[in-house]
């Protein structure tokens, strides 16, 4: 028995020794003993590799054995070491020599063109093959990012700023650093699922952030490559199908690496200020594949945002004899914002490629990323054992410092103090932004809307108060409950309204929400939306344009929403309302505009300034339902819920509305059906992106309905407009409302600066050019019910159209356009948007 136990112990000890890993580490320098930052190191005949840090330090975790280790970096000779790892850690310091790329004459070539042109033609010819060579794979990805403040203006850098940015005593240091380890799964053409196993973040991101593997999927075999956050336009790959129209190439020399002849080719833009790269690309001749990339973009030449220079480096290694895939991708950047100079990098390192993962059917189900519940809970020991790129001394000190700060900032005493500060009531802040109170212990908050959304004026109610408070209670499982009471009083009309709504988000993962609302209110006849309280107040008092027409309602409604399956959202609502017409009671103004008077509260009144009856008091029981389908909807699953990603494909929505007659005294009897097809952002190659919306609808039955039951359109009257796709620039709010069949179409294209970036001086403004068209066609005359004379008929309208062009920068936009009724021009002029609707 004793011998048997000894045998078991011996086997266990043997397994433990065999499983034990040892560290291969060292420093990589050049001939002048300067560190070679981010050099690639990998084990030949495996897919296991590492990358040196910013100081040139590297390390591997290896089991005992003999390995062939390859050290390489762009511009240096490849260095190969035979390393034997026994039962101790091994240190190997490596010196890389600059690589001499020799130019060789092209035998028998009478062509004066640079030999690089023929090389690149061969590479372009193989682009499609290499882009689709690997049908699927999985790999482990380590992503690291660092942003550092290099210098700052003394006048702006004080103790408060340093403390807010968590900098050291000198006012410099690391602003932000992050690390993550993910399992990345890919299937052609563009199916992705990433599982983030661990994540660590310290500091405040002040530029842009790539902290997951999918952010750094650099593939120059694709024709165009978008860099999220830095530009609204895509950049042309040096090996794109149309690359010869954008680039010239120069052969800088050739060298031999691992038995393959590598050509170093300079990539030169043909023209300035286009969406193109500069730099070098390394090609394996004969195979005509990418060996490595070292390209860059500049603010001056490429008109990028946030940073002044972005350098992209990429290294490929052989996974099999015929398949090469990236071992690393590096984004190096630097910039200057108001004298604050910063620099940094984002590094992605790929390991353990599996070219035959055998994904099961349904594996790619729309979930593009899942973050493990404990991803942020990994301790320093975990990172020491699993981090493939060692920390620099500066990075390690920064983690220690910020972890200490983080522990202090997570104490109840600190959080309670922070809560009291944030909950402090400031009258000026409340007037402009509202006031929010939050209790972190109970996860309750309430928000009081600001003064400018509370006090209003219109010709129906006169001066009034619209007081609204929003209360929300959150739960640990992601559910939430909210209540919004609303009190409204118009002093001239002596009209008091009060209503309350409640919403229960009981299944956040499936967007499942139950809502109820009841009470009384004053509503817009155009339920598609006209102008906010503040804009209607300003236009009424300053220019005597009372655009918004209102009616009185006492109502109750219940609504339910849920995603039935990924991408298919169902929404249903049942409401009952008593609706009464209102009339003007107040005629105040600040500026008396010559030859202008307030119009009646009936938008179809003739003459327009004389009050007349639009509809009788009526009751309406209405049912609504809609189905919205997003093609290939993608989402991210995080510990705190499920988040839908912006779709790259159009959406389709089917709407049905039913006026139910004879139940609870309901007077309405109609059926309305419409179909929407829309896309908010559709990339159009190098030309920017488009947005469109097409809606077709009709009333299947219109036995009895009133003006507020019509189909209304998202019009605009006034200088400020809403840039949302589906809205008009000049369409009157009510004139084209219809109870007949209609077709509505909107198309807008943003050139993303491709045109104005070529104009000197103007290009510095980084303006984006916008052009668009809006169209509306209706069938037949439009009628509406009225007391006394039954059905009145609105004159037939022609096909309405708008054409516009404009420029935008961030939230600011200016358009100039023309509106036509048929071939007759109605109006032209400027429309502006500055973030407030």
C-alpha positions, 0 to 999 in steps of 0.5 A, a space after each residue: 500500500 505504501 508503494 502504491 501511494 508513493 507511485 501516485 505521489 511520484 506521478 503527481 509530482 512529475 505532472 506538476 514539474 512538467 506543467 511548470 513554466 519558466 520565464 524567458 526574458 530579456 531586453 531588445 536593443 539596437 546597435 546603439 544600445 537603444 531599446 527597440 520598442 514593441 519588437 515581435 518575438 515568436 516561437 517558430 513552428 508555433 502560433 505563440 508569441 510576445 511583444 516587447 514593451 516600450 522599453 524593449 523588455 520582453 518575457 515568455 512563459 515556457 515549459 521546459 524544452 528547446 525552442 527556436 525563438 525569432 526576434 523581428 521588427 520593421 527595419 531590423 534584421 531578423 534574429 534567431 536564437 536557439 534557447 533551451 529552458 530547463 528548470 530555471 528562468 532564462 535571460 537572453 538580451 538581444 541586439 538587433 542590427 539595422 537591415 540593409 535593403 539592397 537595390 538590385 537592377 531588374 534584368 532585361 527590364 527596359 521599362 523606366 517605371 519603378 520595379 515596385 509598380 510590378 510588385 504591387 500589381 502582383 500583390 493587388 492581384 492576390 489581395 482577394 485570395 489572401 483576404 478569403 484564404 482563411 475561412 475561420 479561426 480563433 485566437 487569444 488576443 492581448 490588448 494594451 493601451 497607454 496615453 501619456 501627457 508629455 507637456 502642458 502650459 503652465 498657465 493651465 496646469 494647476 493642482 486641481 487639473 493635476 489631481 483631476 487627471 491623476 498625474 504626478 507632482 510634475 503635472 506629467 505622467 500617464 493619463 490612462 492605461 488599459 489591458 485586456 485578454 480576449 478569445 477572438 473568433 472569426 468567420 468569413 466574411 465578417 462574423 465576429 464573436 469576442 469573449 473578454 476574459 479579463 480587463 484592467 483600466 486605470 486613469 481617464 481616457 482623454 483621446 480615444 480608446 481601443 480596449 478590445 480585440 475588435 477595435 484593432 482588427 487591422 486588415 489591409 487586404 480590404 479595399 478600405 479601412 475605417 479608423 473609428 473616432 479619428 475620421 468619418 471617412 475610410 482610408 484606401 489600402 495601399 493594395 486596394 483594387 483601385 490603389 494605383 489611382 491613389 498611390 505611387 510606389 518606390 522600391 527601397 531595396 530587398 533582403 532575404 528573411 527565412 529564405 524568402 525575398 522581402 521587398 521594402 516599398 515606399 508608399 507615396 500618395 499621388 495627391 495631397 489631402 486624400 484619404 491615403 496612407 504614407 510609409 512603407 510596406 514589406 512584401 514577400 516576393 513570389 507569394 506576393 503577400 504582406 510581410 509587415 506594414 509601417 504606415 502613418 496618417 497625419 493631421 496635416 495631410 489626412 485631416 484626422 481628428 484628435 491626434 496629430 500623427 497616427 502610425 500603424 505597424 503590423 507584423 505577420 507570421 506563418 501559421 502554416 506553410 501557406 497561411 500567414 496571419 498578424 502576430 501584432 498590430 500597433 497604433 502609435 499616436 501623438 497630439 496637441 490640444 490647447 498646448 497639452 501635448 500627449 502621446 501613446 499607443 494601442 497594441 494588440 498581440 495575437 496568440 494560439 491561432 486555431 484555423 479549425 475551431 469547428 464553430 457550431 451552427 448558431 455560434 455567431 448569433 449576433 453577440 459580437 462581444 461578451 464580457 465575463 462577469 469577473 473580467 474587472 475583478 482579476 488581481 495583480 497576481 493574475 496579471 503578473 502571471 498572464 500579462 504577455 507584455 511586461 510593464 515598464 517601470 513607469 506603467 507599474 508605478 502608475 498602476 500602484 498609485 492609481 490602485 491606491 487612489 482607487 481603493 480610497 475612492 471606493 470607500 463608503 466615506 469617500 463615495 458618500 462625500 462625493 454623493 453630497 457634493 454632486 447632490 448640492 443644489 445650485 440655482 444657476 446649474 438648475 436653470 440651465 441643466 436641471 437638477 439631479 439627486 442620486 442616492 447610491 445606496 438605494 440606487 434611486 435618483 430623481 431629476 427636475 427639468 430646467 427652467 427653460 423647459 418649465 416656463 413657456 408661452 403659447 397663444 392658447 394657454 398664455 404664459 404657463 408652467 410645465 413642471 416635470 420630475 423624473 424618478 428612477 429606481 435601479 435594481 441589482 439585476 439590471 431592472 429599473 422602475 421609473 415614474 414621471 409626474 407632470 403638472 401644467 398650467 396655462 394662466 390665460 386659459 386658466 387650464 390645469 393639466 396633470 398626468 403621471 406615467 410609470 415604466 417598468 423595465 423588467 427584462 433589460 436583455 430583451 428590451 422588455 418594458 411595460 408602461 402606463 400613463 393617465 391624466 390630462 394634458 395639452 398636446 400638439 395636433 401633429 403627433 409626429 413632432 413640431 417644435 419644443 416649448 422653448 422654440 415655440 415660446 421664442 417664435 411666438 413672442 419674437 416674431 408672432 409665429 405661433 406654429 404649434 397648434 394644440 388640443 386638450 385631452 383626458 387620457 389613459 394608455 398602457 404599452 408593452 415592448 419586447 424583443 421577440 428574437 434577436 433583431 425583432 422588436 414588438 411594440 403594442 399600445 392601447 389608449 383611450 382619450 377624450 379630445 377637445 378643441 382649444 382656441 387662442 386666448 392670449 396675444 402677447 409679443 415682445 417684438 411687434 412685427 409689421 403686417 403679421 398677426 397670430 394665426 388661429 389654433 385651427 391649422 386649416 382655418 380660412 382665413 388663417 387668423 380667424 378662429 373656426 372649428 376643426 373637430 368636435 369633442 370626441 372619444 377615441 379608443 385606439 390600438 397600435 402595434 409595430 414590428 421592427 426588424 434589424 438585419 443582422 443585429 449585433 449586441 454586446 453582453 456586459 455584466 450590467 446588461 445587453 447593449 445593442 450595437 449600431 447596425 450596419 444594415 437597414 431596418 424595416 418597421 411595420 406599423 398598424 393603428 386601429 380606431 375602435 368604434 362603439 366601445 366605451 363610447 369611442 367615435 373613431 373608426 379607421 385602420 392605418 397601415 405603413 411600412 418604414 425602411 431606414 438606415 441612419 449610417 450606410 458607408 459608401 466606400 471612400 465617399 463618406 456615408 449615407 442615410 435614408 428613410 422610405 415610408 409608404 402608408 395608407 388608410 385601409 378604412 377611414 369611416 370616421 377619424 379626426 385631424 389628430 388621427 391623420 398621418 402627420 409628417 415631421 415638418 419644420 417651420 423656423 430657422 432651427 431644424 432637426 437633422 434626424 433622417 426622416 424630417 423635412 427642412 421646410 415642410 409646414 407642420 400641418 398643411 400636408 397631413 393626410 388621411 389618404 395613401 402617401 409615399 415619403 422618402 428621405 436621402 442624405 449623404 455626408 461626404 465626410 470632408 472629402 471635398 472641402 479637405 482639398 480647399 486651402 484654409 477651409 480644410 483646417 475647419 474639418 467641415 463635412 459636406 452634406 447634400 440631401 433630398 426629401 420627397 412627399 407624394 399623396 393620393 387624392 384630396 384630403 378631408 377632415 371632419 367638422 361640426 355643422 358641415 360634415 366633411 371639409 376638403 383640403 385642396 389637392 397638393 402637388 408632390 412636395 420636394 426639398 433639395 439642400 446642401 450644407 456643412 457640419 462640424 460636430 453638433 453644429 450644422 448649416 444647410 441651404 435648401 429649396 422647397 417645391 410644390 410640384 414644379 412651383 418653388 415655395 421657399 428657399 433659405 438657411 436652416 441651422 442646428 446647434 445641438 438643441 431641438 
